[in-house]
Amino acid sequence: MPRTTTAPTESTTAGRRTGSQTAADLAFLSRGMKAPALLDAADRLAERARKESWTHAEYLVACLQREVSARESHGGEARVRAAHFPEIKTIEELDVTHLRGPAPR
């Protein structure tokens, strides 16, 4: 049975969450969203955000930018693997001497 997502629970000590609770929630939620780059970047970006006094919105934008960038760069690779091509070739490797059709101008 799938686990339902609920709002993160508050710690009983002074109304603050512990670092391990936040890390566990971040790991669970990023897996649920299928956003591994978000999880990888969150700690580094949090440290940078503290040093540079980012707002919460700026931090969120930076995290989401990392995830979008990772998806764009890995999306093509996944589609090529899923196509099960026998060999991957590039335009630079194209041998035009074997092409059929009208002669190049």
Backbone bond lengths (Angstrom), bond angles and torsions (degrees), N, CA, C in turn:
res aa  C-N    CA-C-N  psi(-1)  N-CA   C-N-CA  omega(-1)  CA-C   N-CA-C  phi
1 M - - - 1.439 - - 1.522 108.49 -
2 P 1.357 118.23 131.97 1.450 119.70 -177.99 1.524 112.07 -67.13
3 R 1.304 113.99 144.92 1.461 120.32 179.07 1.521 108.62 -77.96
4 T 1.308 116.91 133.00 1.455 119.92 179.36 1.515 109.40 -84.27
5 T 1.299 115.30 147.31 1.446 120.26 179.92 1.519 108.86 -92.91
6 T 1.299 115.33 127.42 1.465 120.35 177.32 1.508 108.16 -122.81
7 A 1.295 115.51 168.21 1.459 119.64 177.26 1.522 108.85 -62.21
8 P 1.324 117.36 143.46 1.468 119.55 178.45 1.520 110.48 -56.86
9 T 1.311 115.21 140.13 1.461 120.41 -178.28 1.514 110.42 -81.39
10 E 1.293 116.56 146.03 1.456 121.66 178.45 1.526 109.86 -83.25
11 S 1.287 116.04 144.88 1.458 121.70 175.53 1.521 108.71 -71.80
12 T 1.307 116.47 150.12 1.470 120.44 -179.82 1.519 111.87 -80.75
13 T 1.329 117.90 -11.31 1.458 119.72 -178.39 1.516 109.99 -92.56
14 A 1.311 116.35 104.60 1.467 123.98 175.24 1.523 113.04 60.30
15 G 1.336 118.67 23.09 1.451 121.31 176.58 1.519 115.00 69.99
16 R 1.315 118.10 13.17 1.465 122.17 -178.96 1.517 110.53 -110.77
17 R 1.309 115.58 146.58 1.464 121.11 176.98 1.527 109.14 -84.33
18 T 1.301 116.14 147.87 1.459 119.25 175.75 1.522 108.76 -82.98
19 G 1.310 115.28 161.82 1.462 120.03 178.47 1.519 112.19 -61.47
20 S 1.327 116.76 -36.82 1.468 119.41 -179.32 1.526 111.32 -70.44
21 Q 1.350 117.50 -33.75 1.468 119.83 176.73 1.529 110.20 -66.15
22 T 1.312 116.45 -43.65 1.456 120.93 179.79 1.525 110.35 -64.75
23 A 1.324 117.30 -43.38 1.461 121.09 179.51 1.529 111.09 -62.90
24 A 1.326 116.87 -41.28 1.463 120.56 179.46 1.526 110.76 -65.76
25 D 1.328 116.83 -41.77 1.468 120.04 178.11 1.525 111.17 -65.87
26 L 1.333 117.14 -40.86 1.455 120.78 178.73 1.528 110.74 -62.70
27 A 1.319 116.89 -42.82 1.464 120.38 178.63 1.526 111.10 -63.60
28 F 1.330 117.04 -45.28 1.463 121.13 -179.87 1.523 111.17 -63.18
29 L 1.326 117.04 -47.53 1.454 120.87 -176.42 1.525 112.57 -69.67
30 S 1.325 118.38 -36.58 1.467 119.90 178.45 1.525 110.89 -69.09
31 R 1.339 117.43 -33.87 1.480 119.60 174.20 1.518 109.74 -66.66
32 G 1.326 116.99 -42.16 1.456 121.13 179.09 1.516 112.36 -61.90
33 M 1.323 116.64 -34.21 1.458 121.24 178.71 1.527 111.88 -87.30
34 K 1.336 116.70 -3.92 1.459 122.09 -174.73 1.532 109.84 54.09
35 A 1.332 114.78 53.66 1.461 122.82 -177.39 1.523 110.80 -128.26
36 P 1.337 117.83 69.34 1.465 119.39 -176.62 1.521 113.95 -66.53
37 A 1.315 118.57 -30.92 1.465 120.04 179.52 1.524 110.71 -66.45
38 L 1.310 116.70 -31.59 1.460 121.03 176.96 1.518 110.14 -61.91
39 L 1.313 116.52 -45.42 1.460 120.73 179.36 1.527 110.90 -64.71
40 D 1.327 117.28 -41.40 1.459 120.72 -179.67 1.534 112.52 -64.62
41 A 1.322 117.09 -35.85 1.462 120.96 -175.04 1.530 113.89 -89.59
42 A 1.310 118.16 -18.62 1.465 121.34 -170.59 1.524 113.59 -57.40
43 D 1.312 118.69 -47.02 1.469 120.59 -178.05 1.520 111.95 -66.33
44 R 1.350 116.30 -45.87 1.461 119.57 179.42 1.524 111.05 -61.15
45 L 1.332 115.64 -44.61 1.455 119.39 -178.79 1.531 111.74 -69.11
46 A 1.322 117.63 -32.74 1.464 120.65 178.27 1.527 110.25 -63.72
47 E 1.316 116.48 -42.67 1.462 120.48 178.37 1.524 110.67 -63.12
48 R 1.327 116.11 -44.87 1.469 120.59 178.67 1.531 110.64 -63.45
49 A 1.327 116.39 -40.17 1.463 120.91 -179.83 1.523 111.16 -63.11
50 R 1.329 116.62 -39.41 1.467 119.93 177.46 1.529 110.82 -64.35
51 K 1.335 116.38 -45.09 1.468 120.54 -178.61 1.525 112.02 -64.60
52 E 1.345 116.45 -37.96 1.462 120.76 -175.00 1.536 112.81 -99.55
53 S 1.326 117.72 7.49 1.468 123.93 177.95 1.529 112.89 54.19
54 W 1.327 115.95 49.40 1.466 120.24 177.47 1.525 109.49 -72.03
55 T 1.326 115.70 154.75 1.462 120.42 171.08 1.530 107.72 -79.70
56 H 1.326 115.97 168.27 1.463 119.27 177.20 1.525 110.61 -60.52
57 A 1.316 116.38 -39.40 1.465 120.67 -179.30 1.528 111.12 -64.68
58 E 1.331 117.69 -40.75 1.469 120.72 178.51 1.531 110.60 -63.85
59 Y 1.318 116.20 -40.86 1.469 120.43 177.56 1.531 110.85 -62.88
60 L 1.324 116.33 -44.90 1.460 120.49 179.39 1.522 111.04 -62.12
61 V 1.310 117.50 -42.98 1.464 121.41 178.43 1.528 110.30 -60.45
62 A 1.320 117.87 -44.49 1.464 121.17 -179.97 1.528 111.07 -62.51
63 C 1.331 117.47 -42.04 1.466 121.18 178.46 1.526 110.79 -62.84
64 L 1.316 116.10 -46.08 1.462 119.98 -178.69 1.521 111.60 -67.97
65 Q 1.333 117.80 -34.01 1.461 120.31 175.71 1.521 110.88 -61.11
66 R 1.327 117.24 -41.14 1.473 120.55 178.32 1.520 110.83 -61.79
67 E 1.329 116.85 -42.55 1.461 120.83 -179.38 1.529 110.95 -66.02
68 V 1.318 117.87 -44.90 1.466 121.56 179.58 1.525 110.24 -62.82
69 S 1.314 116.94 -43.29 1.461 121.29 178.99 1.528 111.03 -61.04
70 A 1.327 116.55 -44.11 1.465 120.73 179.22 1.523 110.99 -63.78
71 R 1.322 117.28 -41.55 1.466 120.55 179.50 1.516 111.51 -64.94
72 E 1.332 116.78 -40.51 1.458 119.85 179.50 1.518 111.58 -65.56
73 S 1.313 117.46 -40.05 1.459 119.90 -177.48 1.527 113.09 -75.97
74 H 1.327 117.41 -30.55 1.463 119.79 -178.14 1.518 113.66 -95.34
75 G 1.317 118.12 -14.00 1.459 121.47 -177.36 1.508 113.13 -61.90
76 G 1.320 116.87 -44.51 1.464 120.61 179.19 1.517 112.31 -64.24
77 E 1.316 116.44 -40.09 1.463 120.60 179.24 1.526 110.83 -62.16
78 A 1.308 116.83 -42.22 1.466 120.69 -179.42 1.529 110.97 -65.53
79 R 1.323 116.57 -40.08 1.471 119.27 179.20 1.519 111.42 -66.49
80 V 1.317 118.25 -38.17 1.467 121.40 178.30 1.524 109.78 -65.51
81 R 1.343 117.82 -43.03 1.470 120.60 177.42 1.524 111.00 -62.91
82 A 1.329 116.60 -41.23 1.468 120.57 -178.97 1.521 111.91 -66.75
83 A 1.327 117.84 -25.71 1.463 121.62 -179.86 1.533 111.72 -75.19
84 H 1.323 118.39 -16.39 1.467 123.90 178.61 1.532 112.23 55.45
85 F 1.345 115.91 44.75 1.454 119.30 175.61 1.527 109.36 -65.28
86 P 1.339 118.24 142.40 1.469 119.18 -179.90 1.528 112.09 -66.62
87 E 1.335 116.49 -30.40 1.457 120.34 -179.48 1.527 107.70 -153.72
88 I 1.298 116.50 142.37 1.463 120.73 178.55 1.523 108.06 -96.61
89 K 1.322 116.23 126.81 1.463 121.31 179.59 1.518 109.18 -125.61
90 T 1.324 114.56 155.23 1.460 120.69 177.77 1.517 109.22 -114.95
91 I 1.317 116.98 166.79 1.459 122.11 178.41 1.523 110.52 -60.39
92 E 1.321 116.42 -36.42 1.466 119.97 -179.37 1.528 111.55 -62.20
93 E 1.310 117.90 -27.45 1.463 121.89 -179.28 1.525 112.95 -87.05
94 L 1.330 117.89 -3.04 1.453 121.79 -176.71 1.518 110.69 -66.17
95 D 1.335 115.86 128.02 1.458 122.34 177.57 1.527 107.24 -100.25
96 V 1.330 116.82 104.08 1.458 121.16 -174.82 1.523 112.83 -74.28
97 T 1.325 119.00 -11.67 1.476 120.56 -178.61 1.526 110.96 -69.71
98 H 1.315 118.34 -20.84 1.465 120.92 -178.44 1.526 113.23 -98.08
99 L 1.313 116.96 0.77 1.461 119.52 -177.97 1.524 110.14 -74.84
100 R 1.331 116.32 142.08 1.460 121.71 175.52 1.514 108.67 -99.14
101 G 1.302 116.10 160.52 1.456 119.60 176.98 1.512 110.07 116.52
102 P 1.318 116.22 -169.20 1.468 119.76 -178.18 1.521 111.48 -60.10
103 A 1.294 116.23 145.62 1.458 121.74 -179.95 1.526 109.08 -68.25
104 P 1.322 116.34 143.17 1.466 119.54 178.01 1.521 110.63 -63.12
105 R 1.298 118.28 148.42 1.464 122.47 -178.13 1.492 111.58 -85.72
